[in-house]
Amino acid sequence: MTLQAVALVRIPGFEPDDELDVRELDDGALVFLEVPFESEPDVVIEALADAIGPVVLARHDDERGVFVFPDAADPEAALTYDAVIDAVGELGAFLSLDVDDHALEALSEQVAADALHGALRGTLDRAVSQLGFSSVEELGALLASDDPEALELAQIKMASALERAMAPATRAEIEPPTTPRGGAQKPRR
């Protein structure tokens, strides 16, 4: 049986996802990772960053690093961050979170790329919704389909959406602006 790594974190305001295997403490949390305890430190830290997110991990509040220990040494009676460290003792070790400038720059670029991707996806979802489709995936499936009826449905939905979008502009071009009786009003002073 392989011993899995458990990471002790102290992150202010940390609210773990429901899918994450976590035991909350009074002032921290134990994150049960799906990586062997014997793994290289960077592999364990990467697994933790994947589990909780690199931005959340960057808020970890212990200058010594992240305390990691094997799951078999889980001190179930310990309720605080320091009590876990005391109970586990030499079975665990602190793994450094120090990153070089290149890694920090890569992380910043990844966070920016994720934010841009989210914004673009939101814009694309709104545009596709206005075309009458429930999702980008639905539109993609229809357009990739060899089914002539599916392609015709996509064409009808898009034509209808374009007609709705153009209707106000068309009306404005046809209907002349209304002016009050007696001609144009004089500006007030």
N, C-alpha and C positions, 0 to 999 in steps of 0.2 A: 504494500500500500504506500503510495506516494504522499508525503506530507505537503499540504498546500500552504501557501503563504497567507498570512493575515497582516494587514497594515493598520497601525494605530494612527489616527489622524485627529488633529484639533483644528477645526476650521470654523470660525465664527459664522453663524447663520447657515451651516450646512444642513440641507434637507435632502437626504438620499432618495433616489427613485425607488418605487415599490419593487422593481425587478432586481434591484441590487441586494446582495446578501450582506446585511449590515446589522451589527448590534450597537445600538446607541448607548452612550455613557452619559453621566451627568455633565461632562465637559469635553466630550470628544466622541469618537466612534471607532469601532472595529470593522474594517472592510475585509471580508473574506474573498480572496482572489482565486481565480481559476488558473493559477500558475504554481509550479512546484517551488517549495521554499528554497531548494538548492539552486535555483536559477541565478544567473548573473544579476547583480544589483540593478543594472539598467533595464533588464527584462521585467523585473518586479515593479520598478517605478513606472515603466511604460504600461504595464497591465493596470496599475492603479490609476494612471492618467486616463487610460481608455475607459475605466469603470466610472470614474467620477468627473472626468473632464479636466483638461490641462489648466484651464482658467481657475477652476475650483481648487485644484491641487496647489496652485501657486499661492493660495491664501492660507496654506497650512502654517500654523503658528507654533513652530518649534525650530529654533536655529540649528539644532543638532541634526535635523532631518526627519525622516519618517521611520518610526520604530516598527520593525517587521519581525515576526516570529512564526513558528510552525503551528498549524491549526490544532495539533494534539496538545499544545501547551496553553490553550485558551483558558484564561483565569475567569471562570464564570462568576465568581463571587466579587470580582473587582468592579467597582461602579464608577471609578474616575480614571482619567488619563494617567496620572502618576501611580495609582494603585495597580494598573495593568503593568507598567514598567517594573514596579517593585516585585510583583508576583511572578512575572516571566523571567526577570533577571537575565542571566547570561545565555539563556536559550534564544534570546532575540538580539537584534543589532539595529543600530541606526543606519539608514541608507541616506546618503547625501542627496539633496535636491539641487545642489549647485549645478548650474548649467553654464556652458560657455556662451559667449555673445552670439555665435552662429546658431546655436540651438534656440536661444531666446528670440532671435530674429525670425527663425523658421516658425516658431510658435506664434509670434505676432502676425506673420504672414498667413498662417493657417486660420487664426481667429478672424482676420480681415476677410479672407476668402470665404469662410463659412458665413460671415455676416452678409457679404455680397451675394452669395448663392441664395441665402434665405430671402433677401430683398428681391432678387431677380425671379425667384420661384413664386413669390407672392404676386408680383406684377404679372407674370405669365399666367398664373392661376386665375387672376381677375379678368384678364383679356380672354382667356379660353371660356370662362364662365359667361362673359358677355356674348360670346359666339354661340351659346346654347349648349355647351358641353359640361358635364359634371367634373371633368378633370383633364389634365394634359394627357394622361394615359389613355382615356377614352378617345380623345381626338387622334392620338397616335395610332391606336389600334384600328380605328376606322380608316385612316389614311393608308395604313400598311396592309389593309385587307384586300384580298383579290375579289371580294364579293361586290358585284356591281350595285346591289341594293344598299349595302353599307356605304359605299362611296357616294351614291346618290343622296342618302340621308345626310351625310356630312355636308354635301354641297347645298342641300336645302336649308339646313340649319345655319350655315354661314351666310347664305344669300338673305335669309330672313333677318339675321342679326344686322347685316349691313343695311338692309332696307329700314329697319327700326332706327339705326344710328343716323341715317341720312334724312329721315323724315323731318325733323325740326329744321334742318338747314334748307330743305326744299320748300317748306312752307314759308320760311322767312324770305326766300327769293321771290315767291309768287305774290305774297300779300304785302302791299305797300304799307309803310308805317302810317299810323293814324295821327292826325294833327287835331288839336282842339278847334272848335268853331271859331270863325273869325280869323283864321290864319295863325301864324306863329306868334307866340307870346314874347313880349319884350322882357329882357332881363331885368331882374329886380336890383335895386340899389340899396 
